[in-house]
């Protein structure tokens, strides 16, 4: 599973001690948006983009580069406060990739939202040949069944 998370407002990273005040000032002036992911089991900044449009482009480029098409029949887009931002990612993603699977847009929980702040945006998909996170291919079928059960339970299953 590959996960990216962008931060729109650097103040939350500053308050939590994840960013120095100097970095926050420079980042705000340049309109930098850090993009985080998991690296060696820990959250890490993997890219910095200038502006929201570049964040969306980064997510789509990384999807194209990393996706395991045999395992990815859906993607998840998460947002903290700006659903329109998430919808913009969905539109760009579908337009640029031609993806035919499901795209779920969900609001992030309070714990993530507290650390990320307003305007946070995340993106999840299955990454090819990266088993470092402990997810093995033979574990996918039970996960797919659970997904289908969840969708059926909440009336979201395809008919």
PyMOL commands that set and color helices and strands:
alter all, ss='L'
color gray80, all
select helices_A, chain A and resi 11-15+21-29+52-66+83-97+110-116+137-153
alter helices_A, ss='H'
color red, helices_A
select strands_A, chain A and resi 2-6+32-39+42-50+74-79+102-107+121-125
alter strands_A, ss='S'
color yellow, strands_A
deselect
rebuild
show_as cartoon
